[in-house]
Amino acid sequence: MTSEIAADLHMHTVGSDGTDTLDDRIEQARERDLEAIAITDHDRVLDELGAGSQRMSGIEVVTGVEIRADIFETKVELLGYFIDPTDAALDSVLDRARTYRRERNRRLVSELNDVTDLELSYEALQSDVRGGMGRPHLAEILLEEEYVDGIGEAFSEYLAEDGRCYVPMERIPCGEVVDAIHAAGGVASLAHPGRIRSDRIPEIVQAAVRNGVDAIETWYPYDADVEFGIEDADRLTADHDLLQTGGSDCHGRESGKFRIGTVGVSAETVEALRSASAERSE
């Protein structure tokens, strides 16, 4: 983690699968004395966010996105920073990603209904959530209905890759996602590589570099045992002259180790990302 956290560059809102609004996020950033945040909702950009970044209530809000991608038939996630959400190439990729996510979520609701006594309606859930229903919303339902004792258990028992109801999601090739982020004037960062579920993480990260990522997310809440840690990220970014990013991956105020501002980057890192985006937009 950087010595002085000025910005948290990875978080979600009700625009995708988070439980807090943009205003909530800004207020939380103020409470944590942050200078900047990046909103990186899955597959969509909030209507309130324009190209690059904007200052809101004294906080710089970087326009970002997180998109699921594929390398070697393995799920990875890419973060885009300082993007222009009106770019046609990016919009096309985001539309595909949202379609894949909707198809997965519809099947996931059906699986939950089969395994439990729940009688959930996918259409009703979709209409109740601004950015569309996601796994965190289903986890909350499982907790409220007392199928589990906590959100973590909801994922491990039902929703995560080893869970009883897990449904895989179709993914876009990594290179296509990177190209779309670049077309929108953005900087592409490989998100939390230590969480990639594979015994080929170093190869996957190297493939992401070959596909044109500009940065590696280095500072984030790590699991207990990771194959690709901070020292690995430091070495790789130095070898390939890449930037480093970081953030909490917060999905809600009550997110434990994922709470906003627990992990982040320096003001200098934000400026380096801004400069990289400006160079790409020239």
C-alpha positions, 0 to 999 in steps of 0.5 A: 500500500502507498504510504499516504492514501489520497485516493481510492480508485476502485468502488461500486455504487447502485449503478451496478452491484453496490448498495450505496449511491454516488452521493454516499460515496462522496460523503464517505470519501470526505469522512475518510479525508480522501482527495479523489475516488474512482467510480468503477461500476460493472459494465456501466457508467453513471449518468452523472459522470462525464468524460475524464473526471469531475469535482463534486462536493470537494472530491475529484470523482474519476469516471471509471468502469470495471469490465469482466474479460477472458484470458486463457478461458479464465476470468479477469477484470479490467478497470478503465480510468478517465474514460469518455462514457460516450465513446461508441467503441466502449459503449458497444463493449459495455452493451455486450458485457451487460447482456452477458451479465443479465443472462447469467443473473437470470439463470442464477435466480432460477438456480436459487429458486430450485435449491431453496424455498425462495420464489424470486422473480428476476424481472421484479429484482431487476426493476427494484435495483437501479443498475440491475440486480447482481450477486450482492443483492441476492446475498442480501436476500439470502441473509434476510431470509436466514439461509445464511448468517452473513454475506460471506457465507451467502457467497461461499455457500451459494453464489461464488464459483464453488457455491451451490448455485454458481452460474458462469458468465460469458466473457469478452476477450481481454484485448477487445476490452483494453482496446475499447478502454483506450478508444475512450481515452482511458487507462486500462488496469488489470484488477486484483490479479492476486484474486484470479482463480487459476494456477497460471496467474503469472502467465495470465498477468503477462498475457494482459500486459501483451494485450496492452494494459497500462497498469496493474492494480497493486494495492487492494484487500488481499486474501490470506494466501495469494500467488501474485502479491505486491512484490510480484506486481512491483517487479512486473510494473517496473519491468514493463514500465507500467503504472500501479493502481489501487482501491478498496473494491468497496460495494457498501458502507458495511464492507469490512476490509473492503470499506472505502479508503482502507486501501488506495493510492497517492495523489501522484498516482492519480496525476500519473493516470491523468497524464497517461489518459491525456497522452492517449487522447491527443 
